[in-house]
Structures are given as C-alpha cells and as structure tokens.
C-alpha cells in the first residue's frame, strides 16, 4: 500500500516538475532557443516517466480455493495450488514468494515487507487457502487419515 502511495505521489510530482520546466524553458535565457515542440516533448517525456513509475502499482495477488494469480509488474501468472509447495516470506526478503517444485519460486511483490500488518494479514490468508487445498487433496503415497 505504501508503494502505491509513493508511486502516485512521485508520478504526479515528476509530471508537475517536467511541466513547470517546459513552461519556464522559453522564459529563461539559456542561450538556446526552445520551441513549442520542445516544450511539448518535455511534458510527454514527463508523462512517460510518470507512467513508468506507476507500473509499480500494478502488482496484485488473487487467490481462491483452486489456485493463486500473481501479477508482478506486467506479467500475470496463475498457479493451481497443486503446483505450490509453500507460501513463504523468507527472513530478509522484501516480499512474499510461492515455493514451487525443482527449487523454483515465484515472487509475490504485491505482499511487501513495508506494508507491515497488511502484509502479515495477506500472507496468512494465502497460507489458509493453501492449507485448505492440502487438507482436501492429500499427496499421493500419503496414508489416509485414521487408517491403520
């Protein structure tokens, strides 16, 4: 959540600075003649940089009983719970991750350390959904419950 606020504030501030500079270019004597096209280009450049900053707000995680969908920046990946070995938040890590087979993992940048209690709640909810899946789908070769 803090990243979203910071990204929006940064993007608006950057666009404001670039627009101000573009307006002031013609009124300040620098020895270079700036045209209207240069001013428009400065504003467009500021807009592109602001949009680049706003890509940080695209991270998302959605989960249900069947699986989890993770979007980090612009790539979205859906995984069924059967492919997820563990939902973890390793010590020293900036964000959560899904442990996958073959020592692979998928970072979940939507759940970040800087979000504090909100991150704890989100990771707990993911773990509950994952545990629910594991309880209803025992792994092959595991002894059935209550059986001798």
C-alpha positions, 0 to 999 in steps of 0.5 A: 500500500505504501508503494502505491502511495509513493508511486502516485505521489512521485508520478504526479510530482515528476509530471508537475516538475517536467511541466513547470520546466517546459513552461519556464524553458522559453522564459529563461535565457539559456542561450538556446532557443526552445520551441513549442515542440520542445516544450511539448516533448518535455511534458510527454517525456514527463508523462512517460516517466510518470507512467513508468513509475506507476507500473509499480502499482500494478502488482496484485495477488488473487487467490481462491480455493483452486489456485493463486494469480500473481501479477508482478509488474506486467506479467500475470501468472496463475498457479493451481495450488497443486503446483505450490509447495509453500507460501513463504516470506523468507527472513530478509526478503522484501516480499512474499514468494510461492515455493514451487517444485525443482527449487523454483519460486515465484515472487509475490511483490504485491505482499511487501515487507513495508506494508507491515500488518497488511502484509502479515494479514495477506500472507496468512490468508494465502497460507489458509487457502493453501492449507485448505487445498492440502487438507482436501487433496492429500499427496499421493503415497500419503496414508489416509487419515485414521487408517491403520 
